[in-house]
Amino acid sequence: MAVEGLKFGPDGLIPAVIQQHDSRQVLMVGYMDATALERTLASGRVWLWSRSRREYWRKGDTSGNIQVVKSVAADCDGDALLVQVDQTGPACHTGAQSCFDARQLPAGRLTDGIC
């Protein structure tokens, strides 16, 4: 079973960073439980758990902007997933290519020697 060794949160969810496989652009972040992950791996399309609607959804079923899975990897701690996809159309519900295109937050400059 693919979920063995993964650390799901108290709500049963694990964050999934969705990334365009060739450009490496981060498209969005969603949440999966064990069922959504298994559906994703079995179908080759991204399945997520909607925390607001409290239901499963397959990316693109409503919009047509599907995500075909190229790979799925867990991070070193097993508490986050990186899902590389081939995105058709915009990924964001606003119509933007990425959910991270619009809102930039101010950040201070880094000091040399501090990472």
Secondary structure in CASP SS format (residue, H / E / C, confidence):
PFRMAT SS
TARGET T0000
AUTHOR 0000-0000-0000
METHOD secondary structure of the structure
MODEL  1
M C 1.00
A C 1.00
V C 1.00
E C 1.00
G C 1.00
L C 1.00
K C 1.00
F C 1.00
G C 1.00
P C 1.00
D C 1.00
G C 1.00
L C 1.00
I E 1.00
P E 1.00
A E 1.00
V E 1.00
I E 1.00
Q E 1.00
Q E 1.00
H C 1.00
D C 1.00
S C 1.00
R C 1.00
Q C 1.00
V E 1.00
L E 1.00
M E 1.00
V E 1.00
G E 1.00
Y E 1.00
M E 1.00
D C 1.00
A H 1.00
T H 1.00
A H 1.00
L H 1.00
E H 1.00
R H 1.00
T H 1.00
L H 1.00
A H 1.00
S H 1.00
G C 1.00
R E 1.00
V C 1.00
W E 1.00
L E 1.00
W E 1.00
S E 1.00
R C 1.00
S C 1.00
R C 1.00
R C 1.00
E E 1.00
Y E 1.00
W E 1.00
R E 1.00
K C 1.00
G C 1.00
D C 1.00
T C 1.00
S C 1.00
G C 1.00
N C 1.00
I C 1.00
Q E 1.00
V E 1.00
V E 1.00
K E 1.00
S E 1.00
V E 1.00
A E 1.00
A E 1.00
D C 1.00
C C 1.00
D C 1.00
G C 1.00
D C 1.00
A C 1.00
L E 1.00
L E 1.00
V E 1.00
Q E 1.00
V E 1.00
D E 1.00
Q E 1.00
T C 1.00
G C 1.00
P C 1.00
A C 1.00
C C 1.00
H C 1.00
T C 1.00
G C 1.00
A C 1.00
Q C 1.00
S C 1.00
C C 1.00
F C 1.00
D C 1.00
A C 1.00
R C 1.00
Q C 1.00
L C 1.00
P C 1.00
A C 1.00
G C 1.00
R C 1.00
L C 1.00
T C 1.00
D C 1.00
G C 1.00
I C 1.00
C C 1.00
END
